[in-house]
Amino acid sequence: MIQSLECELEDAADQTKNSECRFLTSKELADYLTTSGRTVTRLREKKELNAHKFGGQYRYKESDIIAWPLEHKYKNNADDSFFSGFSIRYDESKKPIPLITTRELKEILRNSLRTVYRFIDDDIPAFVVGGQKRVDRPLLEKWVTKHKY
């Protein structure tokens, strides 16, 4: 508790947010993982996600959230070097940029859903969130760069 208060004071004094001190709300986490709030609650209840309770509301430490997808990598032929440097990225309004769903990936790659699943099954670096596969945008960009023809 004192650690988190120190982090908040550091954040107030220093505008640069340190991932050790930043906390996400349940809604922010659900938006980032592109899943429902109920899935976040279920993961918390199953002790798959570490949560801190502040004033009756749950908060999730960013450093824990960065580590969580790495523990839930989809088992395929993706090179582990893709995951080096993985972190949560934020937009201009300081909201986490969400992971990409398979349907969004279908639109990005302009391919069928079947082909997208085949790519993920082969070697696109992906995570499993609530039973669904998700892809991080920068990891996808690394993969596309490596697989240019």
Phi, psi and chi 1 to 4 in degrees:
 res  aa     phi    psi   chi1   chi2   chi3   chi4
   1 MET       -  -47.8 -178.5   76.4  162.5      -
   2 ILE   -64.1  -38.6  -68.3  175.8      -      -
   3 GLN   -57.0  -45.8  170.7   79.5   25.0      -
   4 SER   -67.8  -35.6   64.5      -      -      -
   5 LEU   -65.4  -40.2  -70.6  175.2      -      -
   6 GLU   -61.9  -41.3  -71.2  171.9   -3.7      -
   7 CYS   -61.4  -44.3  -70.4      -      -      -
   8 GLU   -62.0  -41.1  -67.8  -60.6  -41.4      -
   9 LEU   -65.4  -41.8  -68.7  173.2      -      -
  10 GLU   -60.2  -43.2  -73.0  173.4   18.7      -
  11 ASP   -63.3  -39.3  -74.7  -16.0      -      -
  12 ALA   -66.2  -38.3      -      -      -      -
  13 ALA   -76.3  -35.6      -      -      -      -
  14 ASP  -119.0  119.2 -176.8    8.3      -      -
  15 GLN   -68.3  -18.0  -68.2  -58.8  -43.7      -
  16 THR   -78.1  121.9   59.4      -      -      -
  17 LYS   -84.4  128.8  -61.4  -85.4 -173.2 -179.5
  18 ASN   -93.4  132.5 -178.5  -10.7      -      -
  19 SER   -63.5  -20.7   67.5      -      -      -
  20 GLU   -68.6  -24.4  -73.4  -65.3  -44.3      -
  21 CYS  -110.3  -15.0  -62.8      -      -      -
  22 ARG   -80.9  136.8 -172.3  175.0 -171.7  129.7
  23 PHE  -118.9  143.7  -71.9   86.9      -      -
  24 LEU  -107.8  145.3  -60.0  174.6      -      -
  25 THR   -77.4  168.8   65.2      -      -      -
  26 SER   -60.7  -39.7  -65.4      -      -      -
  27 LYS   -65.6  -45.3  168.7  114.4  177.4   69.4
  28 GLU   -60.9  -41.2  -71.8  173.2  -30.7      -
  29 LEU   -66.5  -42.6 -177.7   57.1      -      -
  30 ALA   -62.7  -42.0      -      -      -      -
  31 ASP   -63.3  -43.0  -70.3  -13.7      -      -
  32 TYR   -62.8  -44.9  169.2   68.6      -      -
  33 LEU   -79.6   -2.2  -64.0  173.8      -      -
  34 THR    48.7   56.0   58.2      -      -      -
  35 THR  -141.6 -178.2 -168.9      -      -      -
  36 SER   -87.9  161.5   68.6      -      -      -
  37 GLY   -62.4  -32.1      -      -      -      -
  38 ARG   -64.5  -38.0 -179.3   70.4 -168.4  126.4
  39 THR   -65.1  -40.9  -61.0      -      -      -
  40 VAL   -61.2  -44.5  169.4      -      -      -
  41 THR   -61.2  -44.0  -58.9      -      -      -
  42 ARG   -62.1  -43.2 -151.2  171.3   19.8 -109.3
  43 LEU   -64.7  -38.4  -68.7  170.0      -      -
  44 ARG   -65.7  -45.3 -176.6 -170.5   71.3 -122.7
  45 GLU   -64.2  -33.3  -71.5  170.9  -10.0      -
  46 LYS   -81.4    3.5  -69.9 -164.4  -53.8 -171.9
  47 LYS    64.6   24.8  -54.8  -80.6 -169.9 -121.2
  48 GLU   -84.0  -22.6  -72.0 -172.4   34.8      -
  49 LEU  -119.5  133.2  -75.1  172.8      -      -
  50 ASN   -79.7  130.1  -68.9  -29.7      -      -
  51 ALA  -128.2  150.7      -      -      -      -
  52 HIS  -118.8  135.0  -54.9  -86.1      -      -
  53 LYS  -100.7  121.4 -160.9  168.4 -173.2  178.2
  54 PHE  -122.4  115.1  -64.3  106.6      -      -
  55 GLY    56.2   37.3      -      -      -      -
  56 GLY    85.2   -1.2      -      -      -      -
  57 GLN  -118.0  145.2  -65.5 -176.3  -14.3      -
  58 TYR   -88.3  141.3  -71.8   99.0      -      -
  59 ARG  -130.1  150.3  -63.0  -73.5 -171.5  -95.4
  60 TYR  -121.3  124.1  -56.9   87.6      -      -
  61 LYS   -69.8  131.1 -162.1  171.1 -173.7 -178.8
  62 GLU   -58.3  -40.7 -177.7  179.9  -71.6      -
  63 SER   -62.4  -33.2   57.6      -      -      -
  64 ASP   -69.8  -38.3  -67.2  -18.7      -      -
  65 ILE   -69.5  -35.0  -59.9  -51.6      -      -
  66 ILE   -64.2  -40.6  -70.0  170.3      -      -
  67 ALA   -73.0  -30.9      -      -      -      -
  68 TRP   -60.6  -50.5 -174.1   83.0      -      -
  69 PRO   -62.3  -32.0  -20.6   30.3      -      -
  70 LEU   -65.2  -28.3  -63.6  176.1      -      -
  71 GLU   -80.7  -13.7  -64.5  166.3    2.1      -
  72 HIS  -119.4   37.2  -67.3   81.0      -      -
  73 LYS   -65.8  141.9  -68.1 -172.6  -72.6 -169.3
  74 TYR   -70.4  131.1 -179.3   64.2      -      -
  75 LYS   -77.8   97.3  -54.3  -66.3 -175.4 -136.7
  76 ASN  -141.6 -161.4   60.2   10.7      -      -
  77 ASN   -90.2   13.8  -62.4  -35.2      -      -
  78 ALA   -61.2  135.1      -      -      -      -
  79 ASP   -68.5  129.0 -174.6   -2.0      -      -
  80 ASP   -61.7  -20.4  -81.6  -13.7      -      -
  81 SER   -64.9  -22.1   66.6      -      -      -
  82 PHE   -60.2  -33.6  -81.6  114.8      -      -
  83 PHE   -84.0   -7.0  -65.4   98.6      -      -
  84 SER   -67.1  136.6   65.5      -      -      -
  85 GLY    79.7   11.9      -      -      -      -
  86 PHE   -64.2  134.1  171.8   74.7      -      -
  87 SER  -155.8  165.5   66.0      -      -      -
  88 ILE   -80.2  132.1  -62.2  175.0      -      -
  89 ARG  -107.4  149.8  -74.3  149.4 -178.0   93.2
  90 TYR  -120.4  148.7  -65.0   87.7      -      -
  91 ASP   -86.0 -173.6   61.8   15.2      -      -
  92 GLU   -62.9  -29.8  -57.2   80.7   38.0      -
  93 SER   -89.4   15.7   61.8      -      -      -
  94 LYS    65.5   24.7  -52.9 -104.6 -170.3  -82.1
  95 LYS   -98.3  142.6  -68.8 -172.1  177.6 -172.4
  96 PRO   -62.5  136.5  -14.0   23.3      -      -
  97 ILE   -75.9  121.4  -62.2  171.9      -      -
  98 PRO   -68.9  157.2   14.5  -17.0      -      -
  99 LEU   -68.3  160.6  -63.1  175.0      -      -
 100 ILE   -93.2  131.9  -59.9  170.4      -      -
 101 THR   -80.9  167.7   65.5      -      -      -
 102 THR   -65.4  -34.6   50.0      -      -      -
 103 ARG   -66.4  -41.0  -67.1 -156.1 -178.7  -83.3
 104 GLU   -65.8  -38.0  -67.8  169.2  -30.3      -
 105 LEU   -63.7  -35.3 -171.5   55.8      -      -
 106 LYS   -58.3  -43.3  172.1 -175.0  174.1  -99.6
 107 GLU   -69.8  -40.2  -61.5  -58.0  -42.7      -
 108 ILE   -63.9  -46.4  -68.5  168.9      -      -
 109 LEU   -83.9   -7.8  -62.9  177.2      -      -
 110 ARG    51.1   55.4  -64.8 -172.9 -179.6  142.2
 111 ASN  -140.4  174.5 -119.2  -50.0      -      -
 112 SER   -77.0  159.3   69.6      -      -      -
 113 LEU   -62.1  -35.8 -154.7   50.9      -      -
 114 ARG   -60.9  -42.9  173.0 -176.7 -101.7  168.6
 115 THR   -66.9  -39.6  -57.2      -      -      -
 116 VAL   -59.9  -46.8  166.4      -      -      -
 117 TYR   -62.2  -36.3  -79.0  120.3      -      -
 118 ARG   -65.3  -42.8 -142.6  173.1   24.7 -125.9
 119 PHE   -59.7  -46.3  -82.4  144.2      -      -
 120 ILE   -64.3  -41.4  -71.0  174.5      -      -
 121 ASP   -65.1  -29.9  -74.0  -18.4      -      -
 122 ASP   -79.4  -71.0  -73.0  -17.3      -      -
 123 ASP  -156.7   13.4   65.3   -9.3      -      -
 124 ILE   -72.5  129.4  -73.0 -178.3      -      -
 125 PRO   -66.5  119.4   16.8  -22.4      -      -
 126 ALA  -138.2  163.8      -      -      -      -
 127 PHE  -121.4  158.0  -54.5  109.6      -      -
 128 VAL  -110.7  121.3  178.0      -      -      -
 129 VAL  -124.6  113.8  178.8      -      -      -
 130 GLY    56.6   35.1      -      -      -      -
 131 GLY    86.2   -7.5      -      -      -      -
 132 GLN  -106.6  147.9  -58.7  -65.9  -45.3      -
 133 LYS   -87.0  137.8  -63.7  172.6 -176.2  115.1
 134 ARG  -132.8  151.4  -59.3  -72.5 -171.9 -101.3
 135 VAL  -127.2  136.8  177.6      -      -      -
 136 ASP   -84.4  133.1 -177.9   58.8      -      -
 137 ARG   -55.9  -50.9 -163.1  170.1  -55.5  -86.1
 138 PRO   -62.4  -35.0  -25.5   35.1      -      -
 139 LEU   -66.4  -37.1  -64.9 -178.8      -      -
 140 LEU   -64.7  -41.3  178.3   62.6      -      -
 141 GLU   -61.9  -41.0  -70.5  167.8    1.2      -
 142 LYS   -60.1  -44.5  -83.2 -174.3 -174.2  178.0
 143 TRP   -63.3  -45.0 -177.6   84.8      -      -
 144 VAL   -62.8  -42.7  168.1      -      -      -
 145 THR   -60.1  -43.4  -56.9      -      -      -
 146 LYS   -68.8  -28.0 -176.5  177.6  178.8 -174.5
 147 HIS  -106.0   22.5  -70.7   83.6      -      -
 148 LYS   -68.9  143.1  -80.6 -172.7  177.9  175.3
 149 TYR  -100.5      -  -64.8  103.7      -      -
